[in-house]
Amino acid sequence: MQAIQTKFLGATNTKGARIKAFCAAGSVIHDFGYEDECQYTHAAIKLLKKLGWNKKIAGHGCIKNGDYVFILSN
């Protein structure tokens, strides 16, 4: 089983703020939306869909460097 880690990517001169969701199987970039507080969860779900995993997020937490980690269940 793999965990999904998400990392905030700040805005640049050409791109807005984003969140990168990644694990050993792959990664995805999610455009950061300011409309709600669940942007890290949205990024993790986007990666689940991209990988075709039929899993649900069982829990999440913040690690020391400020990234969020999501654990999965069937």
N, CA, C, O and CB atoms as a CASP TS submission, in Angstrom:
PFRMAT TS
TARGET T0000
AUTHOR 0000-0000-0000
METHOD Language model
MODEL 1
PARENT N/A
ATOM      1  N   MET     1       0.847  -1.184   0.000  1.00  0.00           N
ATOM      2  CA  MET     1       0.000   0.000   0.000  1.00  0.00           C
ATOM      3  C   MET     1       0.885   1.238   0.000  1.00  0.00           C
ATOM      4  O   MET     1       1.936   1.274   0.640  1.00  0.00           O
ATOM      5  CB  MET     1      -0.960   0.003   1.222  1.00  0.00           C
ATOM      6  N   GLN     2       0.450   2.220  -0.710  1.00  0.00           N
ATOM      7  CA  GLN     2       1.185   3.473  -0.796  1.00  0.00           C
ATOM      8  C   GLN     2       0.377   4.597  -0.157  1.00  0.00           C
ATOM      9  O   GLN     2      -0.853   4.561  -0.121  1.00  0.00           O
ATOM     10  CB  GLN     2       1.516   3.811  -2.262  1.00  0.00           C
ATOM     11  N   ALA     3       1.082   5.570   0.334  1.00  0.00           N
ATOM     12  CA  ALA     3       0.457   6.794   0.823  1.00  0.00           C
ATOM     13  C   ALA     3       0.631   7.863  -0.244  1.00  0.00           C
ATOM     14  O   ALA     3       1.568   7.804  -1.040  1.00  0.00           O
ATOM     15  CB  ALA     3       1.074   7.250   2.191  1.00  0.00           C
ATOM     16  N   ILE     4      -0.258   8.828  -0.263  1.00  0.00           N
ATOM     17  CA  ILE     4      -0.157   9.958  -1.188  1.00  0.00           C
ATOM     18  C   ILE     4       0.308  11.169  -0.402  1.00  0.00           C
ATOM     19  O   ILE     4      -0.258  11.501   0.639  1.00  0.00           O
ATOM     20  CB  ILE     4      -1.522  10.242  -1.901  1.00  0.00           C
ATOM     21  N   GLN     5       1.326  11.817  -0.898  1.00  0.00           N
ATOM     22  CA  GLN     5       1.849  13.033  -0.272  1.00  0.00           C
ATOM     23  C   GLN     5       1.493  14.218  -1.151  1.00  0.00           C
ATOM     24  O   GLN     5       1.549  14.123  -2.377  1.00  0.00           O
ATOM     25  CB  GLN     5       3.394  12.944  -0.053  1.00  0.00           C
ATOM     26  N   THR     6       1.127  15.340  -0.530  1.00  0.00           N
ATOM     27  CA  THR     6       0.799  16.549  -1.287  1.00  0.00           C
ATOM     28  C   THR     6       1.689  17.695  -0.825  1.00  0.00           C
ATOM     29  O   THR     6       1.999  17.827   0.359  1.00  0.00           O
ATOM     30  CB  THR     6      -0.699  16.921  -1.120  1.00  0.00           C
ATOM     31  N   LYS     7       2.091  18.518  -1.784  1.00  0.00           N
ATOM     32  CA  LYS     7       3.015  19.614  -1.517  1.00  0.00           C
ATOM     33  C   LYS     7       2.504  20.885  -2.203  1.00  0.00           C
ATOM     34  O   LYS     7       2.103  20.850  -3.366  1.00  0.00           O
ATOM     35  CB  LYS     7       4.452  19.259  -2.006  1.00  0.00           C
ATOM     36  N   PHE     8       2.520  21.993  -1.483  1.00  0.00           N
ATOM     37  CA  PHE     8       2.111  23.279  -2.040  1.00  0.00           C
ATOM     38  C   PHE     8       3.230  23.833  -2.913  1.00  0.00           C
ATOM     39  O   PHE     8       4.393  23.850  -2.509  1.00  0.00           O
ATOM     40  CB  PHE     8       1.748  24.280  -0.914  1.00  0.00           C
ATOM     41  N   LEU     9       2.872  24.286  -4.114  1.00  0.00           N
ATOM     42  CA  LEU     9       3.811  24.935  -5.028  1.00  0.00           C
ATOM     43  C   LEU     9       3.353  26.373  -5.207  1.00  0.00           C
ATOM     44  O   LEU     9       2.275  26.625  -5.745  1.00  0.00           O
ATOM     45  CB  LEU     9       3.893  24.185  -6.411  1.00  0.00           C
ATOM     46  N   GLY    10       4.152  27.292  -4.766  1.00  0.00           N
ATOM     47  CA  GLY    10       3.788  28.705  -4.833  1.00  0.00           C
ATOM     48  C   GLY    10       3.688  29.227  -6.258  1.00  0.00           C
ATOM     49  O   GLY    10       4.195  28.616  -7.198  1.00  0.00           O
ATOM     50  N   ALA    11       3.035  30.354  -6.398  1.00  0.00           N
ATOM     51  CA  ALA    11       2.861  30.986  -7.708  1.00  0.00           C
ATOM     52  C   ALA    11       4.200  31.473  -8.257  1.00  0.00           C
ATOM     53  O   ALA    11       5.102  31.849  -7.508  1.00  0.00           O
ATOM     54  CB  ALA    11       1.868  32.160  -7.614  1.00  0.00           C
ATOM     55  N   THR    12       4.300  31.455  -9.587  1.00  0.00           N
ATOM     56  CA  THR    12       5.478  31.983 -10.279  1.00  0.00           C
ATOM     57  C   THR    12       5.027  33.137 -11.165  1.00  0.00           C
ATOM     58  O   THR    12       3.874  33.562 -11.095  1.00  0.00           O
ATOM     59  CB  THR    12       6.198  30.870 -11.123  1.00  0.00           C
ATOM     60  N   ASN    13       5.923  33.639 -11.989  1.00  0.00           N
ATOM     61  CA  ASN    13       5.556  34.714 -12.913  1.00  0.00           C
ATOM     62  C   ASN    13       4.584  34.247 -13.986  1.00  0.00           C
ATOM     63  O   ASN    13       3.846  35.056 -14.548  1.00  0.00           O
ATOM     64  CB  ASN    13       6.796  35.283 -13.566  1.00  0.00           C
ATOM     65  N   THR    14       4.578  32.941 -14.277  1.00  0.00           N
ATOM     66  CA  THR    14       3.739  32.432 -15.364  1.00  0.00           C
ATOM     67  C   THR    14       2.641  31.478 -14.919  1.00  0.00           C
ATOM     68  O   THR    14       1.725  31.207 -15.697  1.00  0.00           O
ATOM     69  CB  THR    14       4.593  31.744 -16.362  1.00  0.00           C
ATOM     70  N   LYS    15       2.698  30.958 -13.690  1.00  0.00           N
ATOM     71  CA  LYS    15       1.717  29.989 -13.211  1.00  0.00           C
ATOM     72  C   LYS    15       1.205  30.398 -11.844  1.00  0.00           C
ATOM     73  O   LYS    15       1.931  30.978 -11.036  1.00  0.00           O
ATOM     74  CB  LYS    15       2.322  28.579 -13.154  1.00  0.00           C
ATOM     75  N   GLY    16      -0.061  30.085 -11.601  1.00  0.00           N
ATOM     76  CA  GLY    16      -0.641  30.339 -10.288  1.00  0.00           C
ATOM     77  C   GLY    16      -0.212  29.288  -9.281  1.00  0.00           C
ATOM     78  O   GLY    16       0.536  28.369  -9.616  1.00  0.00           O
ATOM     79  N   ALA    17      -0.681  29.420  -8.052  1.00  0.00           N
ATOM     80  CA  ALA    17      -0.373  28.446  -7.008  1.00  0.00           C
ATOM     81  C   ALA    17      -0.951  27.090  -7.390  1.00  0.00           C
ATOM     82  O   ALA    17      -2.021  27.004  -7.993  1.00  0.00           O
ATOM     83  CB  ALA    17      -0.928  28.909  -5.638  1.00  0.00           C
ATOM     84  N   ARG    18      -0.233  26.039  -7.033  1.00  0.00           N
ATOM     85  CA  ARG    18      -0.637  24.675  -7.365  1.00  0.00           C
ATOM     86  C   ARG    18      -0.334  23.753  -6.196  1.00  0.00           C
ATOM     87  O   ARG    18       0.365  24.128  -5.255  1.00  0.00           O
ATOM     88  CB  ARG    18       0.077  24.183  -8.643  1.00  0.00           C
ATOM     89  N   ILE    19      -0.869  22.544  -6.270  1.00  0.00           N
ATOM     90  CA  ILE    19      -0.552  21.494  -5.318  1.00  0.00           C
ATOM     91  C   ILE    19      -0.130  20.277  -6.122  1.00  0.00           C
ATOM     92  O   ILE    19      -0.810  19.876  -7.067  1.00  0.00           O
ATOM     93  CB  ILE    19      -1.766  21.172  -4.376  1.00  0.00           C
ATOM     94  N   LYS    20       0.996  19.693  -5.740  1.00  0.00           N
ATOM     95  CA  LYS    20       1.460  18.462  -6.376  1.00  0.00           C
ATOM     96  C   LYS    20       1.115  17.303  -5.458  1.00  0.00           C
ATOM     97  O   LYS    20       1.490  17.301  -4.285  1.00  0.00           O
ATOM     98  CB  LYS    20       2.999  18.510  -6.673  1.00  0.00           C
ATOM     99  N   ALA    21       0.402  16.318  -5.988  1.00  0.00           N
ATOM    100  CA  ALA    21       0.118  15.075  -5.280  1.00  0.00           C
ATOM    101  C   ALA    21       0.992  14.001  -5.900  1.00  0.00           C
ATOM    102  O   ALA    21       1.041  13.868  -7.123  1.00  0.00           O
ATOM    103  CB  ALA    21      -1.409  14.692  -5.353  1.00  0.00           C
ATOM    104  N   PHE    22       1.687  13.227  -5.060  1.00  0.00           N
ATOM    105  CA  PHE    22       2.605  12.235  -5.609  1.00  0.00           C
ATOM    106  C   PHE    22       2.740  11.020  -4.706  1.00  0.00           C
ATOM    107  O   PHE    22       2.501  11.080  -3.500  1.00  0.00           O
ATOM    108  CB  PHE    22       3.965  12.855  -5.837  1.00  0.00           C
ATOM    109  N   CYS    23       3.129   9.919  -5.329  1.00  0.00           N
ATOM    110  CA  CYS    23       3.452   8.671  -4.646  1.00  0.00           C
ATOM    111  C   CYS    23       4.411   7.929  -5.569  1.00  0.00           C
ATOM    112  O   CYS    23       4.783   8.457  -6.617  1.00  0.00           O
ATOM    113  CB  CYS    23       2.151   7.809  -4.316  1.00  0.00           C
ATOM    114  N   ALA    24       4.813   6.730  -5.206  1.00  0.00           N
ATOM    115  CA  ALA    24       5.765   5.979  -6.019  1.00  0.00           C
ATOM    116  C   ALA    24       5.192   5.638  -7.402  1.00  0.00           C
ATOM    117  O   ALA    24       5.951   5.464  -8.356  1.00  0.00           O
ATOM    118  CB  ALA    24       6.172   4.700  -5.293  1.00  0.00           C
ATOM    119  N   ALA    25       3.874   5.541  -7.517  1.00  0.00           N
ATOM    120  CA  ALA    25       3.242   5.156  -8.779  1.00  0.00           C
ATOM    121  C   ALA    25       3.051   6.310  -9.754  1.00  0.00           C
ATOM    122  O   ALA    25       2.798   6.064 -10.933  1.00  0.00           O
ATOM    123  CB  ALA    25       1.918   4.531  -8.500  1.00  0.00           C
ATOM    124  N   GLY    26       3.161   7.559  -9.310  1.00  0.00           N
ATOM    125  CA  GLY    26       2.979   8.683 -10.211  1.00  0.00           C
ATOM    126  C   GLY    26       2.673   9.971  -9.471  1.00  0.00           C
ATOM    127  O   GLY    26       2.723  10.035  -8.243  1.00  0.00           O
ATOM    128  N   SER    27       2.352  11.001 -10.257  1.00  0.00           N
ATOM    129  CA  SER    27       2.061  12.310  -9.669  1.00  0.00           C
ATOM    130  C   SER    27       1.091  13.077 -10.553  1.00  0.00           C
ATOM    131  O   SER    27       0.858  12.723 -11.709  1.00  0.00           O
ATOM    132  CB  SER    27       3.356  13.121  -9.467  1.00  0.00           C
ATOM    133  N   VAL    28       0.533  14.136  -9.982  1.00  0.00           N
ATOM    134  CA  VAL    28      -0.389  15.010 -10.698  1.00  0.00           C
ATOM    135  C   VAL    28      -0.274  16.402 -10.084  1.00  0.00           C
ATOM    136  O   VAL    28       0.017  16.548  -8.897  1.00  0.00           O
ATOM    137  CB  VAL    28      -1.867  14.472 -10.630  1.00  0.00           C
ATOM    138  N   ILE    29      -0.506  17.417 -10.908  1.00  0.00           N
ATOM    139  CA  ILE    29      -0.518  18.804 -10.446  1.00  0.00           C
ATOM    140  C   ILE    29      -1.971  19.281 -10.442  1.00  0.00           C
ATOM    141  O   ILE    29      -2.697  19.103 -11.419  1.00  0.00           O
ATOM    142  CB  ILE    29       0.386  19.725 -11.357  1.00  0.00           C
ATOM    143  N   HIS    30      -2.379  19.887  -9.333  1.00  0.00           N
ATOM    144  CA  HIS    30      -3.743  20.390  -9.164  1.00  0.00           C
ATOM    145  C   HIS    30      -3.668  21.903  -8.987  1.00  0.00           C
ATOM    146  O   HIS    30      -2.948  22.393  -8.118  1.00  0.00           O
ATOM    147  CB  HIS    30      -4.462  19.709  -7.939  1.00  0.00           C
ATOM    148  N   ASP    31      -4.412  22.646  -9.812  1.00  0.00           N
ATOM    149  CA  ASP    31      -4.447  24.104  -9.664  1.00  0.00           C
ATOM    150  C   ASP    31      -5.098  24.451  -8.324  1.00  0.00           C
ATOM    151  O   ASP    31      -6.170  23.942  -7.996  1.00  0.00           O
ATOM    152  CB  ASP    31      -5.223  24.773 -10.850  1.00  0.00           C
ATOM    153  N   PHE    32      -4.452  25.307  -7.567  1.00  0.00           N
ATOM    154  CA  PHE    32      -4.947  25.679  -6.246  1.00  0.00           C
ATOM    155  C   PHE    32      -6.139  26.604  -6.393  1.00  0.00           C
ATOM    156  O   PHE    32      -6.065  27.635  -7.061  1.00  0.00           O
ATOM    157  CB  PHE    32      -3.840  26.351  -5.407  1.00  0.00           C
ATOM    158  N   GLY    33      -7.238  26.223  -5.762  1.00  0.00           N
ATOM    159  CA  GLY    33      -8.440  27.046  -5.767  1.00  0.00           C
ATOM    160  C   GLY    33      -8.657  27.615  -4.381  1.00  0.00           C
ATOM    161  O   GLY    33      -8.487  26.912  -3.385  1.00  0.00           O
ATOM    162  N   TYR    34      -9.024  28.854  -4.312  1.00  0.00           N
ATOM    163  CA  TYR    34      -9.191  29.508  -3.012  1.00  0.00           C
ATOM    164  C   TYR    34     -10.626  29.413  -2.495  1.00  0.00           C
ATOM    165  O   TYR    34     -10.950  30.002  -1.464  1.00  0.00           O
ATOM    166  CB  TYR    34      -8.779  30.967  -3.108  1.00  0.00           C
ATOM    167  N   GLU    35     -11.490  28.675  -3.204  1.00  0.00           N
ATOM    168  CA  GLU    35     -12.899  28.644  -2.829  1.00  0.00           C
ATOM    169  C   GLU    35     -13.199  27.755  -1.626  1.00  0.00           C
ATOM    170  O   GLU    35     -14.215  27.963  -0.962  1.00  0.00           O
ATOM    171  CB  GLU    35     -13.709  28.186  -3.991  1.00  0.00           C
ATOM    172  N   ASP    36     -12.360  26.780  -1.325  1.00  0.00           N
ATOM    173  CA  ASP    36     -12.594  25.960  -0.131  1.00  0.00           C
ATOM    174  C   ASP    36     -11.273  25.512   0.482  1.00  0.00           C
ATOM    175  O   ASP    36     -10.201  25.761  -0.069  1.00  0.00           O
ATOM    176  CB  ASP    36     -13.461  24.735  -0.476  1.00  0.00           C
ATOM    177  N   GLU    37     -11.367  24.859   1.611  1.00  0.00           N
ATOM    178  CA  GLU    37     -10.175  24.494   2.381  1.00  0.00           C
ATOM    179  C   GLU    37      -9.662  23.087   2.076  1.00  0.00           C
ATOM    180  O   GLU    37      -8.682  22.654   2.682  1.00  0.00           O
ATOM    181  CB  GLU    37     -10.470  24.605   3.851  1.00  0.00           C
ATOM    182  N   CYS    38     -10.285  22.377   1.172  1.00  0.00           N
ATOM    183  CA  CYS    38      -9.971  20.966   0.920  1.00  0.00           C
ATOM    184  C   CYS    38      -9.071  20.760  -0.297  1.00  0.00           C
ATOM    185  O   CYS    38      -9.112  19.690  -0.904  1.00  0.00           O
ATOM    186  CB  CYS    38     -11.250  20.186   0.732  1.00  0.00           C
ATOM    187  N   GLN    39      -8.277  21.728  -0.662  1.00  0.00           N
ATOM    188  CA  GLN    39      -7.503  21.645  -1.894  1.00  0.00           C
ATOM    189  C   GLN    39      -6.501  20.485  -1.892  1.00  0.00           C
ATOM    190  O   GLN    39      -6.272  19.872  -2.935  1.00  0.00           O
ATOM    191  CB  GLN    39      -6.772  22.944  -2.121  1.00  0.00           C
ATOM    192  N   TYR    40      -5.904  20.178  -0.739  1.00  0.00           N
ATOM    193  CA  TYR    40      -4.964  19.057  -0.663  1.00  0.00           C
ATOM    194  C   TYR    40      -5.695  17.734  -0.880  1.00  0.00           C
ATOM    195  O   TYR    40      -5.176  16.831  -1.537  1.00  0.00           O
ATOM    196  CB  TYR    40      -4.235  19.048   0.699  1.00  0.00           C
ATOM    197  N   THR    41      -6.892  17.625  -0.329  1.00  0.00           N
ATOM    198  CA  THR    41      -7.706  16.424  -0.526  1.00  0.00           C
ATOM    199  C   THR    41      -8.118  16.295  -1.982  1.00  0.00           C
ATOM    200  O   THR    41      -8.091  15.194  -2.531  1.00  0.00           O
ATOM    201  CB  THR    41      -8.952  16.455   0.377  1.00  0.00           C
ATOM    202  N   HIS    42      -8.499  17.398  -2.621  1.00  0.00           N
ATOM    203  CA  HIS    42      -8.873  17.378  -4.037  1.00  0.00           C
ATOM    204  C   HIS    42      -7.703  16.884  -4.891  1.00  0.00           C
ATOM    205  O   HIS    42      -7.899  16.118  -5.834  1.00  0.00           O
ATOM    206  CB  HIS    42      -9.321  18.785  -4.501  1.00  0.00           C
ATOM    207  N   ALA    43      -6.500  17.321  -4.561  1.00  0.00           N
ATOM    208  CA  ALA    43      -5.315  16.891  -5.308  1.00  0.00           C
ATOM    209  C   ALA    43      -5.078  15.395  -5.131  1.00  0.00           C
ATOM    210  O   ALA    43      -4.752  14.703  -6.096  1.00  0.00           O
ATOM    211  CB  ALA    43      -4.075  17.681  -4.856  1.00  0.00           C
ATOM    212  N   ALA    44      -5.239  14.889  -3.907  1.00  0.00           N
ATOM    213  CA  ALA    44      -5.057  13.456  -3.655  1.00  0.00           C
ATOM    214  C   ALA    44      -6.095  12.631  -4.410  1.00  0.00           C
ATOM    215  O   ALA    44      -5.763  11.590  -4.978  1.00  0.00           O
ATOM    216  CB  ALA    44      -5.144  13.160  -2.150  1.00  0.00           C
ATOM    217  N   ILE    45      -7.339  13.082  -4.423  1.00  0.00           N
ATOM    218  CA  ILE    45      -8.401  12.381  -5.156  1.00  0.00           C
ATOM    219  C   ILE    45      -8.128  12.404  -6.653  1.00  0.00           C
ATOM    220  O   ILE    45      -8.369  11.413  -7.343  1.00  0.00           O
ATOM    221  CB  ILE    45      -9.773  13.015  -4.861  1.00  0.00           C
ATOM    222  N   LYS    46      -7.632  13.513  -7.156  1.00  0.00           N
ATOM    223  CA  LYS    46      -7.289  13.623  -8.581  1.00  0.00           C
ATOM    224  C   LYS    46      -6.222  12.584  -8.943  1.00  0.00           C
ATOM    225  O   LYS    46      -6.288  11.982 -10.014  1.00  0.00           O
ATOM    226  CB  LYS    46      -6.786  15.059  -8.918  1.00  0.00           C
ATOM    227  N   LEU    47      -5.241  12.370  -8.061  1.00  0.00           N
ATOM    228  CA  LEU    47      -4.215  11.358  -8.316  1.00  0.00           C
ATOM    229  C   LEU    47      -4.809   9.960  -8.261  1.00  0.00           C
ATOM    230  O   LEU    47      -4.460   9.115  -9.085  1.00  0.00           O
ATOM    231  CB  LEU    47      -3.071  11.483  -7.304  1.00  0.00           C
ATOM    232  N   LEU    48      -5.692   9.699  -7.314  1.00  0.00           N
ATOM    233  CA  LEU    48      -6.356   8.393  -7.252  1.00  0.00           C
ATOM    234  C   LEU    48      -7.072   8.085  -8.565  1.00  0.00           C
ATOM    235  O   LEU    48      -6.968   6.977  -9.090  1.00  0.00           O
ATOM    236  CB  LEU    48      -7.357   8.352  -6.081  1.00  0.00           C
ATOM    237  N   LYS    49      -7.794   9.065  -9.089  1.00  0.00           N
ATOM    238  CA  LYS    49      -8.520   8.871 -10.346  1.00  0.00           C
ATOM    239  C   LYS    49      -7.563   8.657 -11.513  1.00  0.00           C
ATOM    240  O   LYS    49      -7.804   7.802 -12.365  1.00  0.00           O
ATOM    241  CB  LYS    49      -9.426  10.071 -10.628  1.00  0.00           C
ATOM    242  N   LYS    50      -6.479   9.429 -11.556  1.00  0.00           N
ATOM    243  CA  LYS    50      -5.503   9.287 -12.641  1.00  0.00           C
ATOM    244  C   LYS    50      -4.892   7.887 -12.658  1.00  0.00           C
ATOM    245  O   LYS    50      -4.689   7.306 -13.724  1.00  0.00           O
ATOM    246  CB  LYS    50      -4.395  10.339 -12.501  1.00  0.00           C
ATOM    247  N   LEU    51      -4.603   7.354 -11.479  1.00  0.00           N
ATOM    248  CA  LEU    51      -3.985   6.036 -11.376  1.00  0.00           C
ATOM    249  C   LEU    51      -4.996   4.901 -11.508  1.00  0.00           C
ATOM    250  O   LEU    51      -4.610   3.740 -11.645  1.00  0.00           O
ATOM    251  CB  LEU    51      -3.256   5.914 -10.060  1.00  0.00           C
ATOM    252  N   GLY    52      -6.282   5.226 -11.467  1.00  0.00           N
ATOM    253  CA  GLY    52      -7.317   4.206 -11.590  1.00  0.00           C
ATOM    254  C   GLY    52      -7.463   3.341 -10.349  1.00  0.00           C
ATOM    255  O   GLY    52      -7.922   2.201 -10.430  1.00  0.00           O
ATOM    256  N   TRP    53      -7.074   3.883  -9.202  1.00  0.00           N
ATOM    257  CA  TRP    53      -7.175   3.133  -7.950  1.00  0.00           C
ATOM    258  C   TRP    53      -8.575   3.262  -7.382  1.00  0.00           C
ATOM    259  O   TRP    53      -9.101   4.369  -7.264  1.00  0.00           O
ATOM    260  CB  TRP    53      -6.133   3.625  -6.926  1.00  0.00           C
ATOM    261  N   ASN    54      -9.176   2.146  -7.032  1.00  0.00           N
ATOM    262  CA  ASN    54     -10.498   2.134  -6.421  1.00  0.00           C
ATOM    263  C   ASN    54     -10.329   2.118  -4.903  1.00  0.00           C
ATOM    264  O   ASN    54     -10.672   1.132  -4.250  1.00  0.00           O
ATOM    265  CB  ASN    54     -11.335   0.905  -6.909  1.00  0.00           C
ATOM    266  N   LYS    55      -9.813   3.185  -4.350  1.00  0.00           N
ATOM    267  CA  LYS    55      -9.524   3.312  -2.921  1.00  0.00           C
ATOM    268  C   LYS    55     -10.206   4.565  -2.377  1.00  0.00           C
ATOM    269  O   LYS    55     -10.599   5.454  -3.132  1.00  0.00           O
ATOM    270  CB  LYS    55      -7.988   3.366  -2.665  1.00  0.00           C
ATOM    271  N   LYS    56     -10.333   4.613  -1.084  1.00  0.00           N
ATOM    272  CA  LYS    56     -10.860   5.795  -0.404  1.00  0.00           C
ATOM    273  C   LYS    56      -9.803   6.320   0.557  1.00  0.00           C
ATOM    274  O   LYS    56      -8.942   5.569   1.013  1.00  0.00           O
ATOM    275  CB  LYS    56     -12.184   5.469   0.353  1.00  0.00           C
ATOM    276  N   ILE    57      -9.871   7.590   0.855  1.00  0.00           N
ATOM    277  CA  ILE    57      -8.950   8.189   1.811  1.00  0.00           C
ATOM    278  C   ILE    57      -9.443   7.842   3.217  1.00  0.00           C
ATOM    279  O   ILE    57     -10.559   8.191   3.601  1.00  0.00           O
ATOM    280  CB  ILE    57      -8.843   9.746   1.608  1.00  0.00           C
ATOM    281  N   ALA    58      -8.589   7.148   3.978  1.00  0.00           N
ATOM    282  CA  ALA    58      -8.951   6.719   5.326  1.00  0.00           C
ATOM    283  C   ALA    58      -8.544   7.757   6.376  1.00  0.00           C
ATOM    284  O   ALA    58      -9.133   7.814   7.455  1.00  0.00           O
ATOM    285  CB  ALA    58      -8.299   5.374   5.640  1.00  0.00           C
ATOM    286  N   GLY    59      -7.559   8.558   6.065  1.00  0.00           N
ATOM    287  CA  GLY    59      -7.100   9.563   7.010  1.00  0.00           C
ATOM    288  C   GLY    59      -5.988  10.390   6.411  1.00  0.00           C
ATOM    289  O   GLY    59      -5.447  10.057   5.357  1.00  0.00           O
ATOM    290  N   HIS    60      -5.651  11.474   7.091  1.00  0.00           N
ATOM    291  CA  HIS    60      -4.574  12.332   6.614  1.00  0.00           C
ATOM    292  C   HIS    60      -3.940  13.055   7.793  1.00  0.00           C
ATOM    293  O   HIS    60      -4.500  13.121   8.887  1.00  0.00           O
ATOM    294  CB  HIS    60      -5.095  13.344   5.568  1.00  0.00           C
ATOM    295  N   GLY    61      -2.773  13.587   7.536  1.00  0.00           N
ATOM    296  CA  GLY    61      -2.076  14.343   8.563  1.00  0.00           C
ATOM    297  C   GLY    61      -0.993  15.196   7.938  1.00  0.00           C
ATOM    298  O   GLY    61      -0.625  15.012   6.777  1.00  0.00           O
ATOM    299  N   CYS    62      -0.492  16.124   8.718  1.00  0.00           N
ATOM    300  CA  CYS    62       0.557  17.028   8.269  1.00  0.00           C
ATOM    301  C   CYS    62       1.890  16.525   8.806  1.00  0.00           C
ATOM    302  O   CYS    62       2.006  16.211   9.990  1.00  0.00           O
ATOM    303  CB  CYS    62       0.282  18.492   8.733  1.00  0.00           C
ATOM    304  N   ILE    63       2.893  16.448   7.941  1.00  0.00           N
ATOM    305  CA  ILE    63       4.210  16.018   8.379  1.00  0.00           C
ATOM    306  C   ILE    63       5.087  17.240   8.658  1.00  0.00           C
ATOM    307  O   ILE    63       4.689  18.376   8.402  1.00  0.00           O
ATOM    308  CB  ILE    63       4.866  15.102   7.320  1.00  0.00           C
ATOM    309  N   LYS    64       6.263  16.991   9.176  1.00  0.00           N
ATOM    310  CA  LYS    64       7.123  18.051   9.710  1.00  0.00           C
ATOM    311  C   LYS    64       7.430  19.170   8.710  1.00  0.00           C
ATOM    312  O   LYS    64       7.520  20.333   9.104  1.00  0.00           O
ATOM    313  CB  LYS    64       8.411  17.451  10.183  1.00  0.00           C
ATOM    314  N   ASN    65       7.591  18.844   7.435  1.00  0.00           N
ATOM    315  CA  ASN    65       7.947  19.864   6.444  1.00  0.00           C
ATOM    316  C   ASN    65       6.743  20.651   5.927  1.00  0.00           C
ATOM    317  O   ASN    65       6.903  21.522   5.072  1.00  0.00           O
ATOM    318  CB  ASN    65       8.653  19.216   5.281  1.00  0.00           C
ATOM    319  N   GLY    66       5.537  20.361   6.431  1.00  0.00           N
ATOM    320  CA  GLY    66       4.340  21.093   6.024  1.00  0.00           C
ATOM    321  C   GLY    66       3.519  20.405   4.953  1.00  0.00           C
ATOM    322  O   GLY    66       2.415  20.854   4.645  1.00  0.00           O
ATOM    323  N   ASP    67       4.027  19.335   4.383  1.00  0.00           N
ATOM    324  CA  ASP    67       3.259  18.565   3.403  1.00  0.00           C
ATOM    325  C   ASP    67       2.177  17.765   4.123  1.00  0.00           C
ATOM    326  O   ASP    67       2.286  17.489   5.318  1.00  0.00           O
ATOM    327  CB  ASP    67       4.188  17.621   2.585  1.00  0.00           C
ATOM    328  N   TYR    68       1.130  17.397   3.384  1.00  0.00           N
ATOM    329  CA  TYR    68       0.089  16.524   3.918  1.00  0.00           C
ATOM    330  C   TYR    68       0.265  15.135   3.330  1.00  0.00           C
ATOM    331  O   TYR    68       0.672  14.984   2.178  1.00  0.00           O
ATOM    332  CB  TYR    68      -1.330  17.082   3.608  1.00  0.00           C
ATOM    333  N   VAL    69      -0.045  14.119   4.132  1.00  0.00           N
ATOM    334  CA  VAL    69       0.038  12.732   3.699  1.00  0.00           C
ATOM    335  C   VAL    69      -1.334  12.101   3.895  1.00  0.00           C
ATOM    336  O   VAL    69      -1.964  12.280   4.938  1.00  0.00           O
ATOM    337  CB  VAL    69       1.146  11.949   4.486  1.00  0.00           C
ATOM    338  N   PHE    70      -1.793  11.364   2.892  1.00  0.00           N
ATOM    339  CA  PHE    70      -3.087  10.700   2.926  1.00  0.00           C
ATOM    340  C   PHE    70      -2.876   9.203   2.892  1.00  0.00           C
ATOM    341  O   PHE    70      -2.116   8.693   2.069  1.00  0.00           O
ATOM    342  CB  PHE    70      -3.979  11.152   1.753  1.00  0.00           C
ATOM    343  N   ILE    71      -3.560   8.488   3.801  1.00  0.00           N
ATOM    344  CA  ILE    71      -3.512   7.034   3.781  1.00  0.00           C
ATOM    345  C   ILE    71      -4.805   6.527   3.165  1.00  0.00           C
ATOM    346  O   ILE    71      -5.848   7.176   3.252  1.00  0.00           O
ATOM    347  CB  ILE    71      -3.302   6.449   5.213  1.00  0.00           C
ATOM    348  N   LEU    72      -4.722   5.370   2.547  1.00  0.00           N
ATOM    349  CA  LEU    72      -5.824   4.847   1.752  1.00  0.00           C
ATOM    350  C   LEU    72      -6.368   3.552   2.346  1.00  0.00           C
ATOM    351  O   LEU    72      -5.660   2.836   3.055  1.00  0.00           O
ATOM    352  CB  LEU    72      -5.375   4.617   0.313  1.00  0.00           C
ATOM    353  N   SER    73      -7.637   3.258   2.047  1.00  0.00           N
ATOM    354  CA  SER    73      -8.260   1.991   2.437  1.00  0.00           C
ATOM    355  C   SER    73      -9.110   1.517   1.276  1.00  0.00           C
ATOM    356  O   SER    73      -9.373   2.259   0.329  1.00  0.00           O
ATOM    357  CB  SER    73      -9.118   2.142   3.742  1.00  0.00           C
ATOM    358  N   ASN    74      -9.531   0.276   1.369  1.00  0.00           N
ATOM    359  CA  ASN    74     -10.405  -0.286   0.333  1.00  0.00           C
ATOM    360  C   ASN    74     -11.774   0.249   0.559  1.00  0.00           C
ATOM    361  O   ASN    74     -12.696  -0.080  -0.187  1.00  0.00           O
ATOM    362  CB  ASN    74     -10.411  -1.835   0.344  1.00  0.00           C
TER
END
